[in-house]
């Protein structure tokens, strides 16, 4: 059997150049790039010949695109979220999806801290005034952040790092999370979201988009915030009732807000942005740039690229968002690694081992994990395999696809 790989990847939406060496770190991969978000019809025509598709947040992966991507083995979301991918459809095809959920942690935390300072100094109003010829040289309503209370909703990687930065600036940090979390710095947990809202001078959201968190900041919860406090949402666009926030800003219940994500966002720079928050003078509005630093994009490229490379050349699926997770390590010399995603049904592993035994192969190592209806089996085999071995495995009841890796290359 040949051991020469033939992997090729299509990267769109200006994925950072650091993705290239990461993708090639385990073996040769041919990479083609498309600047910006490609036209839908053009992408449907182009994607069929690629093993890997790398996207950011704008490209939508649905069943129609998967049908066109006949050779697709893996998808890399070179961003934080995976909402743009139909994860159920990719699971049915046994196409693992990888992302970089923690690579922009510092960038988002820094933007949030900067927003806290700018809001508490009432910089937005002064900036808008000076652009119109005004001169609001006043200390009225402007405060230091030291000794003020910061409330963090969602104490994951970003929330925890933000608490360290805020603590270093002398803020009193409180946090609320649905799961117990170890406090960093001087941060203190609170028992309920309502308790945090009524206590803190600044409330900042750092939770994922889920049915539980959608519209979590309702009109009632915005009104439950401390009068004259500030709200920051640089997490997900569907967390806040923006109409209710706009009203609270206009009548002064909320002193200011910083928003980086919105329920409806333009699909391109040519599409106009509209939001009721645009008319408020005491807000910082940014175009979904929380992770848009060169450092974060480089880290995302390296992280996602390496995960893709390890899947191509080792079969590793650790940190995939839609796949049973296995990290088998490099393939030893003289062994062939069999990868078999399959329907999670009784007896599949026994049938797979029967095929290996009949082929005269010794199973030197084996891994199996299941997740829902999907199973993933890996077997490291010793011995010469017949030329139709893969066809035998593919013919097993329940097999979705199968491939072999010899050394560090595919056959």
Buried (B, 14 or more C-beta within 10 A) or exposed (E): EEEEBEBBBBBBBBBBEBBBEBBBBBBBBBBEBBEEBBEEEEBBEBBEEBBBBBBBBBBBBEEEBBEBBEEBBBBBBBBBBBBBBBBEBBBBBBBBBBBBBBBBBBBBBBBBBEBBEBBBBBBBBBEBBEEEEEEBEEEEBEBEBEEBBBBBBBBBBBBBBBBBBBBEBEBBBBBBBEEEBEBBBBBEBBEEBBBBBBBBBBBBBBBBBEEEBEBBBEBEBBBBBBEEBBBBBBBBBBBBBBEBBBBBBBEEBBBBBBBBBBBEBBEEEEEEEEBBBEEBBBBBBBEBBBBBBEEBBBBBBBBBBBBBBBBBBBBBBBBBBBBBBBEBEBBEEEBBBBBBBBBBEEEBBEBBBEBBEEBEBEBBBBBBBBBEEBBBBBBBBBBEBEEEBBEBBBEBEBBBBBBBBBBBBBB
